[in-house]
Amino acid sequence: MNHDIIFNLALAFTFISLAIFIANKLKFSSIPLLILAGMLTGPHAPDLGGISLALVYQTESMDLLARLGVLLMLFYLGLEFSAGKLAAAGSSLVKGGTVYVGLNFARGLAFGWLFFHSWPEAFVVAGITGISSSAIITKLLVELKRTANPETEFILGIMVFEDVFLAVYLSVLTGLLFSGGNLAAREIVPGVVLIFAFVVFIIACGRRIGAALEPRLPAKSAESFTVVVFTLLLLTAVLVETLHIAEAIGALLLGLVMAETVHARRVIQLVSPMRDLFGAVFFFSFGLDIDYRLFGDALYLTLAAVLLTVAGNVVTGLLASWLAGYKSKRGFNVAFTIIARGEFAVIVASLAVTAGASPVLPAFAALYVLVLAFISPVLAKNAPSFYRGYTRLLASLPRPGGRTHSAG
């Protein structure tokens, strides 16, 4: 059995290495190629000349490495900033985040109703299309070397906002799907308030928590330091899950706190290799669960959703960035970087089908996520080009006096 587990992991890492090698050769993001590699070699892989390509299987060990990958990616992103910086954003972050999450969800709700003419299905589609993928966005920020950019602070804030919103969304969704629409506010509000209070407390008091934590880290011993940091990461994930907060957001919050200590650079050097290694496993593992044979029924729905998501997300991203104080090029970086959708979409669709919703939803969610995984890296990489095109367009427009606008 142990041999089978190691052999399965060895095959997985072989295909992961191949996907990354091809991505580097093409100078393209590795994210979609890793997902595609998982699809083409996993349990749902196609047959080639009568020979099955299903070589790699989803196992508990694979799932564990994938979950560690998400934790490490978000932990690293938090380390690049700090709780103090996020807290300083204050009201501008609240305004921008509220507008972004609210408009995206409303757009998804309208789109879902247009296709399904059912509020439960519309609510599911709104969750699938309205929530960004923290894992993919973090990976893009690392690949594009934008983790230290000022606007990435706002992207972090959006991730936190979305997670608090998810607590409300999942509570309402469960009520719609499983209780015949009978929702009790008293069952939802206390949990949401607790989550919100916890997140605000960590961000507001991050500097003090970091100062208290700093002298207690065993800095002299590399072995002890590594083990303690990793233990803190796992314990934080366990703690936040008891509060119904995504474990990845817990890792992000711990990173924000650790960034307030003198050990921040050392922790980044420690985490970076593990982030790359296990992060690749996460995207490959995600691909293992996708069954391409179900895509046909959801093709037109997916294409419409992708077009609406890209166009709508750019508009809401620019508006939210403007409200948060990030204009011009930085606003474009935000709008074109937070388009990716991820594993949450597939989870929501699967939950909906279990409750008797439309069976096309899982295929739609999987294909939608895959298409955006290919599109979003291109859009994010070319955000500066879109901004230059925008400034040229403005410069070409006539002013009231007959002159053109200045591109400056």
Secondary structure, DSSP 4 states (H G I P E B T S, - for coil): -HHHHHHHHHHHHHHHHHHHHHHHHHT--HHHHHHHHHHHHSTTPPEETTEE-------HHHHHHHHHHHHHHHHHHHHTS-HHHHHHHHHHHHHHHHHHHHHHHHHHHHHHHHHH--HHHHHHHHHHHHS--HHHHHHHHHHTT-TTSTTHHHHHHHHHHHHHHHHHHHHHHHHHHHSTT---HHHHHHHHHHHHHHHHHHHHTHHHHHHHHGGGS--S-HHHHHHHHHHHHHHHHHHHHHTT--HHHHHHHHHHHHTTSTTHHHHHHHHHHHHHHHHHHHHHHHHHT--GGGGGGGHHHHHHHHHHHHHHHHHHHHHHHHHTT--HHHHHHHHHHS----HHHHHHHHHHHHTT--TTHHHHHHHHHHHHHHHHHHHHHTHHHHHHHHHHHHHHSBPTTSPBPP--
